[in-house]
Amino acid sequence: MTLKLGFNTNYQKNIFTGYQKHILTGFFSILLLAGQAQEKEKQEPATLDSIEIVRDYRPMLADVVKIRRTPDMDIDRKALEVELRQIAAGMFYSRYDFREPFHSPLPERYPNASRNNIDNNRIGIMAYRGKEYERASSILKKVEPGDAFYQSSIIALGKIAQENGDKVNARNAFYKASQLSFDKELKADALYNYAKMLNELDSVQVSLQPLKDYLALRFEGVDLSANQKETTESRMAEILSGSSNFETAVYLLESFSNRDQKAEEVYQKITYYRGLEFYNERAFENSISMFMRAEKSTLNPEMAALATYWKAEAMYEVRKFSEAVDNFSRFLRLPAAKNTSVYNYANYALAYAAFRINRYSVAADYFERFLASEGSSLDKKVKYDVMARLGDSYLTMRNYEKAKGFYDQLISEKAPNQDYALFQQGIIQGLQGNNEGKLQTLLSVVEKYPGSNYADDVAFEIPYMYFTMGEYDAAIEGLQKMVKQYPRSSYVPRALVTIGLVQYNKDETEAAMATFQKVVKDFSTTSEAAQAMASIESIYLDQGDAPSYIEYAINNNISNLSEAEQDNMAFQAGRTLFARGQYGPAVEAINAYFDKFPKPRQEKHARYIRGVSLYHTNKPQEALHDLNIILNDWTSPYTEKTLMTAAALYLSLKEYNEAIVHLKKLELNNDYKENYGYAVTNLMICYFELGDYEQMNKYAKLVQGYEKATEEEIATAHLYAAKASLKQENKENALKEFNLAALKSQGAVSAEARYRVGLMQYDNKEYDIAQKSAFDVIENMDSHDYWVAKSFILLADTYSRKGDNVQARSTLESVIENYEGDDDIIPTATDRLQKLKKK
């Protein structure tokens, strides 16, 4: 009776040639899966299921323009400038002391002067510096008029009078010296001392003219408006001359650290007004800087509040919408803000800023507050703008009834933007599933308002509606018509991308490519160009032609990519193919990457991808070339994965000594502890294959004692310990270890261990027991085809030994007929069958 084999339908093609390969390739498969996990950021080509990204409905921001306010610059500038000059001059005097009289370098400047004047001036000033004021005064009075030494002596006499408390005589002396023109520097010093003394004796207002004269003399011939390094004196000169703006005053006052309350009040005013000037000049970043200064002061709370408001407006203008929302909110919470004319308008501005960053519930809340506060006094232009934005906000929040209410009101009041309101009503109908109603409403937009700015929106929306309904031919026809009718519409690139994606999914690859390339060429600055480029990439990669894509993408640099960005784009083509498991094309893509960029920025990652891909395309030696280059650099983030890959490759090539070199690095490096179990298990296998059983047993014990070792790894250690014992003729220990391996494992290790127990029983001529062991594998380990087939061959051997050659031949024939693996099973079964037939 012929035994019916039950494994014929279970066999899968098996590429392994023995258990050793079975185990190692199992490890390698796990390794490759782990290594590629990071590569699986798969870029799926667009499909009709994902095509809706072409235009997911959002409020039409192109129509959203906040009505801009202009700051009130109604200020008494002259009065402020007078106040500023007095404050600045007072602070200037407090910073700079009286100028001291000097002798040197006058002799060098005027060597031909009277010898008596030179000597008396020198001795008198020395006595002054020694605080011998009476002696100094008598000597200095001997200096004759007519030269710079006389002018210097008069200043010194003024300083002596000042030191003696006689400010009037000091003033007179400084004035007298200021009227002399023998030396420019002395004249300037005298002017400053005269101005400073007038300030002390009278008022800062009286002192302004001589101070102005002093600064004019100091900067004679200098263009203060030219670009140069500014100083406190140069800024003071600008302010006193009346040629400065508020910005110079800001920097001047900021150069004084000891500002009193009056100075602080002026400082707040000029920073606020300079901020307004910048705002009106549309220098918004500069205005923000000034408003931040002004709002810090608590002296004028209303001005501080206004500074916060206009800072928020400036932030809106530079598209810092989130910061604008925060600052408008802060303004509305300030007690002084309620006294300002912009208080309610801040609700409108805040709402717009929130709308811009998609915070539609906040936008709706503040738009409603603005409408409620203004009431019937609200300008109609602003009112209709707010109602449209309220409709948009509620539409985006899917509160369709509220949105419809605002759009209805715009239509009923015949607002200038009623065509927009009607268009949005059509959008709502579509979102509610009423496509027929949407179609009629959109058509009525162009019928009622033939000159509407939304005619191209309608022309796009109707075919897009057909598209969402699955009527792709009608959609393409309508979109093509729209492109022809409105060639300058902002919808054209969107329409073309939609057309291209439909063509792509209908396998009209050439037409799709042409459409996408038109978007890239004609609308290179749009987001649709980037989407088209991604679709072009998918087409090229689907065709396995990464080099052509790289060439096309670099020659059509739609985003003005830097060299680094171009490098990354070319690399990503290979990475995408690798992630898809298209290893041959991945190799070609990485080759093209290296050709295009001789010094690539992602060399190590690219070599890793090419190395693993070459392994998959049965080119292990070429793979090892790339992998070994990576291993020359221990700083690479791919070193650990590459070590594992290289070790597995050497194992598959049976180059065990090379495998050991790489596995040892994994074992001994503390940074690679996650793969310690993999390393010691495969080191054990390598030493077994090399016949070094002492080292093999050492690693078997390391595996068994490793706390993180899996049951399969421990079972593998028992299996190899058993095989080593057999090689050393220790059958008793081999049998014990085989049984332990069979018990520990639930997989291929258990199947092999059970088979080898049966083989030992066969060798011991225990044929009945060997048969039972063979059936144990066949019945309980049926998912392990190789060992099931080996067990059937063992079963045939036991039949033959027991004299049942018919059953033995039938068993072997069934193995030959049904086994699909490309290994030693078929040759072994065929050899056994031939021998049986000769009996």
Secondary structure, DSSP 8 states (H G I E B T S, - for coil): -----S-TTT-------SHHHHHHHHHHHHHHHHHHGGG--------TTTGGGGG-----GGG-------------HHHHHHHHHHHHHHHHHHHS-------TTHHHH-TTS-HHHHHHHHHHHHHHHTT-HHHHHHHHTTS-SSSHHHHHHHHHHHHHHHHTT-HHHHHHHHHHHHT--S-HHHHHHHHHHHHHHHHHHS-HHHHHHHHHHHHHHHTTT--TTSSS---HHHHHHHHHHT---HHHHHHHHHT-S---HHHHHHHHHHHHHHHHHHHHTT-HHHHHHHHHHHHT--SSHHHHHHHHHHHHHHHHHTT-HHHHHHHHHHHHH-GGGGGSTTTTHHHHHHHHHHHHTT-HHHHHHHHHHHHHHHGGGS-HHHHHHHHHHHHHHHHHTT-HHHHHHHHHHHHHTT-TTHHHHHHHHHHHHHHTT-HHHHHHHHHHHHHH-TT-TTHHHHHHHHHHHHHHTT-HHHHHHHHHHHHHH-TT-TTHHHHHHHHHHHHHHTT-HHHHHHHHHHHHHH-TTSHHHHHHHHHHHHHHHHTT-HHHHHHHHHHT-TT---HHHHHHHHHHHHHHHHHHT-HHHHHHHHHHHHHH-SS-TTHHHHHHHHHHHHHHTT-HHHHHHHHHHHHT-TT-TTHHHHHHHHHHHHHHTT-HHHHHHHHHHHHH-GGGGGGHHHHHHHHHHHHHHHT-HHHHHHHHHHHHH-TT--HHHHHHHHHHHHHHHHHTT-HHHHHHHHHHHHHH-SSHHHHHHHHHHHHHHHHTT-HHHHHHHHHHHHHH-TT-HHHHHHHHHHHHHHHHHTT-HHHHHHHHHHHHHH---SSSHHHHHHHHHHHHHH-
